Amino acid sequence: MDRDESCAPSDRKVRVAVVDDHPFFRKGLADALGAADWIDVVGQAGTAEEAFELVSETEPDVAVLDVALPGVSGIQAARVLAESNPGCRVLIMTMSEDDQTLLSAVQAGAVGYLLKGAGQEELLQAVRAVSLGCAFYGRRSADRLQSFLAVLAAAPGCRAFPTLTEREREILSLIARGYDNRRIARTLVLADKTVRNHVSNVLAKLQVTDRTEAALRAREAGLGVDE
């Protein structure tokens, strides 16, 4: 399977970076995560620029990002990380409940979205799921996203799979054409590991278990056909 094995627990500690511009909230979040014996908080950052450096140096499994970062926003940061460090999956944690922020975060590459009012148990569930390549949205966010995508899918001329980034759509199209990871890597001039991570994120967002199911979904939507 191209997903990170499954959404079952792993014996390896999950490496997490915490990114929020409010020092007290950031420390509290890091402490809450670090209290779990299966999480290793590898560092904290207050801006997107600091986050890029932290992720590059520590290679975490998950980056917990606030949306409202100074300068480069959390949405923009998620987009950069999804492209340059796809092995680091982004969990957005924010006060914002509006639909556009939610959709923008997912389109930017975030695999998870959680409101800051979430309890510790839900937070830990989110980190666990996202680290294993499984999409996770808080209950209210998941309901809103599902409703929004259903409306979008019914609209004439809508674009298939709006939650995928441009790179993820490109890779899904190649999967639909029957390309394996090595051929995708050669075609797009990417490292094999980068392709594996992108494929894992595609499977998570499509909520499918393997690339065969993803290919079927893609071809049904017209991707990979006569391209």
N, C-alpha and C positions, 0 to 999 in steps of 0.2 A: 504494500500500500504506500502511496505517496504521502498520505497524511502521516504525522509523527506517531507511527504505530497505531494509536487509537486514542480515545478520550479516557482511557483508564489511568489510574495513578502510576507514577514512575518512582523508582527508588532513588533517582538522582535528584538533588536539590534543584529547585527552580530559581534561576538567577534573575533578579528584578531590579530595574532602575526606576526611581521615582522622580518625576519632573513636575514641579508646581512652583509658582512664583511666590507663594505665601509660606514663609519659613515655618510657622507654627503648624500649619496644616500638613506641610511636607514632612516635617519630623514626626508628627503624630501618625501619618499614614505609613511612613517607613518603620516606625516602632510596631505598629499593628501587624504589618506584614512580617517583620523580622521575628515576631513572637511565635510564628508558625515554624515548627522544626523542619519543615520541608522547603522553606524559602530562605534564600540567601540574598539580602539586599546589597547589591554591589556598589551602589552609590546614589547620590541625589544631585539634582540640578534645578536651577531656578529659571533658566531660559532655554529656548530651542538650541541656540548655539552651544551652550554648555551640555545640553543633552546629546548633540551630535558627537561631541568630543568624548563624553562619558560612554556612549554606546560603542564607539570605535575602539576605545581602550579596554572595556570590560566585557564586551560581547554578551550582553544579557539575553535571556530567553524572552523576557517581557519588559516593555517600557510602559509604565503607567503615566499617561500624559494628561495634563489639564488643557482645556481648550484655550482659556484666556491667558496665554503667555505674553509677556511684553515683546514687542518687535515681531518676530516670526511667530505666528499663532500655532497652537497645538495641532490644528487641522493641517497647516502647511508642513509642520514638523512630521506629522504622521505620513504625509505624502513622500517626503524626502527619505524617511526611514524605510518605508515600504519598498522604495526603489533601490536604495543603496545598501540597506541591511535587512533583507527580507527574513532572515533567520531570527531577527528581533521582532516579535509580534507586538502590536500596539493595542493597549487597552486605554481608551479614552475614559477619563473620570471627570465629570463636570457638573455644574449646577444647572446647565441649560437643558430644558425639556422640549425645545421647539423642534419640529420635524426637520427643518432645513439643516440645522446643526447636526442632527443625528445622521441624516443621509449624506451630508458633506463629509463627515468623519469616516463613514464606511466607504464612500467613494475614494477617499484619500488613502485608504489602505488599512484602516483600523479593523481589527478582528473582533474587538469587544467594545462595548459602550455601557457605562455604568454611571448612575447619578451619585453625587457625593453624599446624599442622604442614605445610601445603602448601608446595611449592617455589615459587621465583620464577616459573618458567615457567607453572605452573598459575595463580598469582596474576594474572599479566599476561593470560592467556587469559580469566580470569573478568572482569577489569575491562573488557577489550575487548568481550566478549559482552554484559555487562550494559549497557554504555554504548550499545550498538546495539539495545537492547530485546529481547535474547535471554536466556531463562532459563539460568542456569548453576549447577550444583551439583557439588561434588567427586564423584568416582566413587563413593565409599562412601555419601555423602549421597544421591546420585541413586538408587542402588539401594534404599536404605532408604525413601526417599520414594515410589518407585514401588511397592514392596511394601506400604507402609502404605496408599496410596491404593487399591490393588487390593482389599485387605481391606475398606476402608471402603466402596468401591463395591458390594461384594457383600452388605453388611449391609442388612437390610430397613429401609426408612424413612430411608436415609442422605441427606444433603443433597448436591445436585449441586455440583461444583466447589468443594470445601472450601478450596482454596488461594487463592481470590479473597477480597478484602476486601468489605465490604458495598457500598461505592461501586462497585467493579468488577463485582459481581454485578448491581447496579442497571443499570449501563451495558450489560452483556452482554444483559440482558433486553430493553433497548430496541433493541439491535442485532438481536436475534432477531425483533423486531417490525417490522424494516425501517427504523428511524430512521437518518438520516445524522447526521454529527457536529454539523451546525448545529442540527438539530432536537433532538438530545440536549442540546446546550448550552442551548437555550431551555427545554426541559422541566425540566431540573435546575437552571437558573439558574447555569450555570458558564461560564467563558470558553472560547472555541473551543480555545485552546491547551491548557487543562487537560483538556478532553475528548480531544483527540488523544493526549495523554500517557497518560491512563487506558486508552484503547483499545489503545495500543501495549503497555502492561503486561499487559492481558488476553490479547492475542495471544501474548505471550511465555509466560505461565503455562499457557495451553492448548496451547502448542507447535503453533500453526497459522500458516499463512502469510498469511491475509487474513481480512477480516471475514465473507466469505461462508461460509467453512469454520467460523468461530466461531459464526455464526448457526445453521448446521446442527447443530453440536454442542449448542448451547443448546436448540434446539427438541426435539431428541431427548431431552434431559433434562427437558423440560417447561417451560423458561423462555420467556417471551414468548408463551405460548399462553393465550388467554382471560384475560389479566391486566388 
